[in-house]
Amino acid sequence: MKLFEYISNFKIRKGYEWLSYAPSDWNIAPLKQVAGLVLGKMLQSQCPPGLKDVYTLEKYIKSKNITSLGLSVETDNVDEMYFNPSEKKLYLLKVGDIVMNEGGDIGKVALWKPQDFDCYIQNSVHKITPYSDIKPAFLQYLIFAIASTGYFWSIVNKISIAHLTKDKIANTLIVYPTFAKQEAIAIYLDKECEKIERRMKLLERKVDAYRRLKGSIINHAVTHGLNPDVPMKPSGLRWIRNVPEHWNIGRVRNYFDYRNEKVSEIDFAPLSITKNGVVPQMENVAKSMAEGDSRKKVCKNDFVVNSRSDRKGSCGISSFDGSVSLIYIVLETKIIDPKFTGYYFRCNDWVEEFYRNGKGIVADLWTTNYSIMRNIEIALPPIAEQREIAAYLDEKCSKIDAIVDKIGTQIERLKKLKRSLINEVVTGRRAVTSDVK
């Protein structure tokens, strides 16, 4: 059906207001009429007993492999699970297929490009296979544009974690021109988006360099102090070779009290522990819905760290009273400055030592319990010097953070430019050339 026929015969649905911008001679149809859809396989990490000759271990992608802004797939680190022959036929990714998030960061989408290995999909990803009258690259950009309007978020199941079902994608209306115009649009957007991506990557490299510089400054200040001429001594610690001669060596338990009071999240607001520190619980975190005293109490100036290595580096000094999940270690500072603590336990050398002392099988089950942490030795300056180091790092880090924020603003502008460009071109608001047939 042509768009002008649709507009004449039907009222534009809620969420599809952007359709009014598309040229009236473009076609309109639910996605299921122009592409096949398959939701990936549930995770199967074990081979069924007695079926080793049938099932094989194969690479697969999941939602985290689709990059945050979309339009590309990260394949340097893909996991493996078991598939049988019929499953491999169903879930195999072929060049020209489009992958799209089923849950979490809804709307991330990318075109599958040639790889030197076979790859399949897990059930956090949909596979969309365009039929012959739809150019895959064009459809990728169009789905990206629809996602940028917030449409998919408006139709997902949000009871806990957002899920975008196959049926809801299949019935999503899309508009598209002739195949020749689709091809011209795809070529144009490939070229223009590549320019934007190059600029973004350059800025991202600068951000990474400044963050590494910040980490180096923190690491050196909290393990060696600020005076380069101070006499040093062997620390006897595995993770710091030498420390200033006047610093004290002690165990974590000597400087902190372990807070293990159970409370209710109704009485003590939930907090999230991130790599940027302790913050009020983020809206996209699923509520525990647990009754009774099922969380740990946190007081202002407590140090909180995630004990699991899959959240490596998630820690900080809390500026709030609240509560956290039981997997967190909560420490009350005693004879140590809270600000210095925040820097000390975020330095790279300590983070590695903390997790090196843990136990487990795989990354998301590798845990450093307080029973282990309490006995790890640390080297600390006198309290007055701790405050001096913290003040120095406040000044240095604030300057670096300001630079990083400024670059981050530039990156966000480029992301917005990319989204705007794609949206305008694939919906016909901007013609790519005057002579496209």
C-alpha positions in Angstrom: 0.0 0.0 0.0 1.2 3.5 -0.8 1.5 5.9 2.1 -1.1 8.4 0.6 -3.6 5.5 0.5 -3.0 4.6 4.1 -3.3 8.2 5.3 -6.5 8.5 3.3 -8.1 5.3 4.6 -6.7 5.2 8.2 -5.9 7.5 11.1 -2.2 7.6 11.8 -1.5 5.5 14.9 -0.1 6.9 18.1 3.7 6.8 17.9 3.7 7.0 14.1 3.4 10.8 13.8 6.6 10.8 11.8 4.8 9.0 9.0 3.3 12.3 7.9 6.7 13.5 6.9 7.4 10.7 4.4 6.7 11.2 0.7 3.2 10.1 -0.2 4.3 7.7 -2.9 6.4 5.6 -0.5 5.1 2.2 0.5 3.8 1.4 4.0 3.6 -2.1 5.5 4.1 -4.0 8.8 7.6 -5.2 9.1 6.5 -8.9 8.9 5.5 -8.3 5.2 8.9 -7.3 4.1 11.2 -9.4 6.4 11.4 -12.6 8.3 11.9 -12.5 12.1 13.5 -15.0 14.4 14.2 -14.7 18.2 17.4 -16.3 19.3 18.0 -19.5 21.3 17.9 -19.7 25.1 21.3 -20.1 26.6 22.5 -23.7 26.6 25.9 -23.9 28.1 25.8 -27.7 28.6 25.6 -30.5 26.0 22.6 -32.8 26.6 23.7 -36.2 28.0 24.5 -38.7 25.2 24.1 -36.2 22.4 27.7 -35.1 21.9 27.6 -36.3 18.3 24.5 -34.1 17.6 25.3 -30.8 19.5 28.3 -28.7 18.8 29.7 -25.7 20.6 29.2 -22.6 18.4 29.8 -18.8 18.7 26.8 -16.6 19.3 26.0 -12.9 19.9 23.8 -11.4 22.6 22.5 -7.9 23.2 25.8 -6.6 24.7 27.6 -7.4 21.3 25.5 -4.7 19.6 27.2 -1.4 20.2 25.6 1.2 22.4 24.7 3.6 19.6 23.9 0.7 17.3 24.8 0.0 13.7 27.7 -2.3 14.4 28.4 -5.6 16.1 31.3 -6.2 18.5 32.7 -9.7 17.5 36.1 -9.6 19.2 34.7 -11.3 22.3 31.8 -13.6 21.5 30.7 -16.4 23.8 29.8 -20.0 22.8 27.0 -22.4 23.6 25.5 -25.7 22.2 23.4 -26.0 19.0 22.0 -28.9 17.2 21.7 -29.0 13.3 18.1 -27.7 13.1 18.9 -24.9 15.5 22.0 -23.9 13.6 19.9 -23.6 10.4 17.3 -21.4 12.2 19.7 -19.2 14.2 22.6 -18.8 11.8 23.5 -15.2 10.9 24.0 -14.5 7.2 25.4 -11.4 5.5 22.5 -8.9 5.2 20.7 -10.1 8.3 19.9 -7.4 10.8 20.3 -8.0 14.6 18.2 -6.1 17.1 18.0 -6.1 20.9 15.1 -8.0 22.5 15.7 -6.6 26.0 17.6 -4.0 28.0 18.8 -1.2 25.7 15.8 -1.5 23.4 16.3 -0.5 19.8 20.0 -1.2 19.3 20.2 -2.6 15.8 23.0 -3.5 13.4 23.6 -5.1 10.0 25.5 -8.4 10.1 28.6 -8.2 7.9 31.0 -10.8 6.6 32.9 -12.7 9.3 35.5 -15.5 9.1 33.4 -17.7 11.4 29.8 -18.9 11.6 27.8 -17.1 14.3 24.3 -17.6 15.8 22.0 -15.6 18.1 20.9 -15.9 21.7 17.4 -15.0 22.9 18.4 -11.5 23.8 18.6 -10.7 20.1 16.1 -10.8 17.2 17.3 -11.7 13.7 15.5 -9.7 10.9 16.0 -11.1 7.3 14.8 -8.6 4.7 13.0 -10.0 1.6 14.1 -9.1 -1.9 12.4 -5.8 -2.2 14.1 -4.3 0.8 17.7 -3.4 0.9 19.2 -4.6 4.3 21.3 -1.4 4.9 18.3 0.8 4.3 16.1 -1.3 6.7 18.8 -1.1 9.4 18.8 2.7 9.2 15.0 2.8 9.2 14.7 0.6 12.3 17.4 2.8 14.0 15.3 5.9 13.1 12.1 4.3 14.5 14.0 3.4 17.7 15.3 7.0 18.1 11.7 8.3 18.2 11.1 6.2 21.4 8.4 4.1 19.7 9.8 0.8 20.7 10.1 1.9 24.3 6.4 2.8 24.2 5.3 -0.7 23.3 7.6 -3.0 25.3 6.7 -5.1 28.3 8.2 -3.2 31.3 7.1 -5.3 34.3 10.8 -5.9 35.3 13.4 -5.7 32.5 12.0 -4.2 29.2 11.4 -6.9 26.5 10.5 -6.2 22.9 8.6 -9.2 21.6 8.8 -10.6 18.1 5.1 -10.0 17.6 5.5 -6.3 18.4 8.4 -5.8 16.0 6.6 -7.8 13.3 3.6 -5.5 13.5 5.6 -2.3 13.5 4.7 -0.2 10.5 7.6 0.9 8.2 7.7 3.1 5.1 10.0 2.6 2.2 10.6 3.9 -1.3 11.7 2.1 -4.4 14.7 -0.2 -4.2 16.8 2.2 -6.2 16.0 5.0 -3.7 16.7 2.7 -0.8 20.1 1.9 -2.3 20.9 5.6 -2.8 19.9 6.4 0.8 22.0 3.6 2.2 25.1 4.6 0.3 24.6 8.2 1.4 24.2 7.3 5.0 27.1 4.9 5.0 29.3 7.7 3.8 28.0 10.4 6.1 27.8 8.2 9.2 31.4 7.1 8.7 32.5 10.7 8.8 30.7 11.2 12.1 32.0 7.9 13.5 35.6 8.9 12.7 35.2 12.2 14.6 33.6 10.4 17.5 36.3 7.8 17.7 39.0 10.5 17.8 37.2 12.2 20.7 36.7 8.8 22.5 40.4 8.1 22.3 41.0 11.5 23.9 38.6 10.7 26.7 40.3 7.3 27.2 43.7 9.0 27.4 42.5 11.6 30.0 40.9 8.8 32.1 44.1 6.8 32.0 46.0 9.9 33.1 43.5 10.5 36.0 44.0 6.8 37.1 47.7 7.2 37.0 47.7 10.4 39.1 45.4 8.8 41.7 47.4 5.5 41.8 50.7 7.3 42.4 49.3 9.8 45.0 47.6 7.2 47.2 50.5 4.7 47.1 53.5 7.0 47.2 52.3 10.4 48.4 53.0 13.9 47.1 56.6 14.4 48.1 59.0 12.9 45.5 62.0 13.3 47.9 60.5 11.4 50.9 62.6 8.3 52.0 61.0 5.1 50.9 60.9 1.6 52.5 59.9 -1.9 51.3 56.2 -2.3 52.0 56.1 -6.0 52.3 52.8 -5.9 50.4 52.2 -7.8 47.2 50.6 -5.0 45.4 52.9 -2.1 46.4 56.6 -2.6 46.4 57.8 0.6 48.2 56.0 3.2 50.3 57.1 6.4 52.2 59.1 5.5 55.2 56.7 7.1 57.7 53.5 5.3 56.4 51.9 2.7 58.5 51.1 -0.9 57.4 47.9 -2.5 58.6 45.0 -4.7 57.7 41.7 -3.3 56.4 40.0 -4.3 59.6 42.3 -1.9 61.5 40.8 1.1 59.8 37.2 0.2 59.2 34.2 -1.3 61.0 32.1 -3.8 59.0 28.5 -2.6 58.8 26.2 -5.6 58.4 22.9 -4.3 59.6 19.9 -5.6 57.7 17.2 -3.1 56.8 14.2 -2.7 54.6 14.3 -0.8 51.3 11.1 0.9 52.4 12.8 2.5 55.3 16.2 3.0 53.6 16.2 4.2 50.0 17.9 1.8 47.6 21.4 2.9 46.3 23.2 1.8 43.2 27.0 1.2 43.3 28.6 2.2 40.0 32.0 2.7 38.6 31.3 6.4 39.1 30.5 5.9 42.8 27.4 5.6 45.0 24.2 7.1 43.6 20.5 6.8 44.3 19.1 3.7 42.6 18.8 4.2 38.9 15.3 4.0 37.3 16.2 1.2 34.9 17.3 -1.1 37.8 14.6 -3.8 38.5 13.0 -3.4 41.9 13.7 -6.3 44.2 10.1 -6.4 45.6 11.5 -8.3 48.6 9.7 -8.0 51.9 11.3 -7.5 55.3 14.9 -6.6 56.1 16.5 -7.9 52.9 19.2 -5.2 52.4 22.3 -3.8 54.0 22.2 -0.4 55.7 24.5 2.4 54.4 25.3 5.6 56.2 26.8 8.8 54.8 30.6 8.5 54.5 30.5 4.7 54.4 32.6 3.0 51.8 30.7 0.5 49.7 32.1 -2.0 47.2 30.6 -4.6 44.9 32.2 -7.9 45.9 31.7 -9.5 42.5 34.2 -9.2 39.7 31.6 -8.7 37.0 31.1 -5.3 38.5 34.8 -4.6 38.9 35.6 -1.1 40.1 32.1 -0.4 41.3 32.6 1.3 44.6 32.8 4.6 46.4 32.1 6.7 49.5 28.3 7.3 50.0 27.0 10.8 50.2 23.6 9.3 51.3 22.0 7.2 53.9 20.3 4.2 52.2 20.5 0.5 51.5 22.2 -1.9 49.1 22.0 -5.5 48.0 23.5 -8.1 50.4 26.3 -8.8 47.9 27.9 -5.4 48.7 30.6 -4.9 51.4 29.7 -1.8 53.6 32.5 -0.3 55.7 32.3 2.5 58.3 35.4 4.6 58.2 37.2 4.9 61.6 40.7 6.3 61.6 40.9 7.1 57.9 39.7 10.1 56.0 36.5 9.3 53.9 37.7 11.3 50.9 41.1 9.6 50.9 39.3 6.2 51.2 37.3 7.0 48.1 40.5 7.6 46.1 42.5 4.8 47.7 40.1 2.0 47.0 39.5 3.2 43.5 43.2 3.1 42.5 44.0 0.4 39.9 46.6 -1.4 42.0 44.1 -1.9 44.9 41.2 -2.9 42.6 43.4 -5.7 41.1 44.6 -6.8 44.5 41.0 -6.9 45.9 39.8 -9.2 43.1 42.9 -11.3 43.1 42.0 -12.4 46.6 38.6 -13.5 45.6 37.2 -17.0 44.9 34.8 -18.4 42.3 34.3 -20.3 39.1 33.5 -17.6 36.4 33.6 -13.8 36.3 30.0 -13.2 37.5 30.5 -15.6 40.4 34.0 -14.6 41.4 33.6 -12.9 44.8 35.8 -11.3 47.3 34.0 -11.6 50.7 34.7 -9.3 53.7 36.2 -12.3 55.5 39.0 -12.1 53.0 39.1 -8.3 52.5 39.4 -7.6 56.2 42.8 -9.3 56.3 44.4 -7.6 53.2 47.2 -5.3 54.2 47.3 -1.7 53.1 49.8 1.1 53.6 48.4 4.5 54.8 49.9 7.9 55.6 48.9 9.9 58.7 45.4 11.4 58.7 46.7 14.9 58.0 48.6 13.7 54.9 45.6 11.7 53.8 43.5 14.9 53.7 46.3 16.7 51.9 46.4 14.0 49.2 42.6 14.0 48.9 42.6 17.8 48.5 45.3 17.5 45.8 43.4 14.8 44.0 40.1 16.8 44.2 41.8 19.7 42.3 43.6 17.5 39.8 40.7 15.2 39.1 38.2 18.1 38.8 40.2 19.6 36.0 40.5 16.4 34.1 36.8 15.7 34.7 35.9 19.1 33.3 37.9 18.4 30.1 36.3 14.9 29.8 32.8 16.4 30.3 33.5 19.0 27.6 34.7 16.3 25.2 31.7 14.2 26.2 29.4 17.0 25.2 31.0 17.1 21.8 30.5 13.3 21.5 26.8 13.6 22.5 26.3 16.3 19.9 27.7 14.0 17.2 25.5 11.2 18.4 22.5 13.5 18.1 23.6 14.7 14.7 23.9 11.0 13.5 20.4 10.2 14.9 18.9 13.3 13.3 20.6 12.7 9.9 19.4 9.1 9.7 15.9 10.0 10.8 15.5 12.7 8.3 16.9 10.7 5.3 15.1 7.4 5.9 11.8 9.1 6.4 12.1 11.2 3.3 12.4 14.6 5.0 15.8 15.1 3.4 16.5 14.0 -0.2 19.9 12.6 -0.7 20.3 13.7 -4.3 18.0 15.4 -6.8 18.3 12.8 -9.4 17.6 9.6 -7.4 15.0 7.5 -9.3 
